[in-house]
Amino acid sequence: MYIKLKGKKIIVRELTKFKDRFISYKFKLEPIKEGLCFPKKRWFSTYLYCQRVDVIMTDKDNKILYMYQNLKSEKIIFFKKSVYYTYIFPSNTANDLKVGDKLKINKN
């Protein structure tokens, strides 16, 4: 699946296996170029991340409920009740988005 932001196509990988969800972008030194989708994840931690990221939390319809931009390592976003999807993107990717917008995810 992918999303178009700022006219750029960003690949989004959906992580459903425990190992993939646990590792995600931890210890990744090369620049992040794709996004990650965590279904049914209502909290998030950037512990052991080597780069800054944008975190977007949405409901089942991909309506943005919470946004955290340019998060550095060792930050925790505590449990959010109505969140269904959590998306992680490279830093400064979500500058044009705001709470209330709907993410247009293309599943091709």
PyMOL commands that set and color helices and strands:
alter all, ss='L'
color gray80, all
select helices_A, chain A and resi 18-23
alter helices_A, ss='H'
color red, helices_A
select strands_A, chain A and resi 2-5+8-14+35-39+44-45+53-58+64-71+76-77+85-90+105-106
alter strands_A, ss='S'
color yellow, strands_A
deselect
rebuild
show_as cartoon
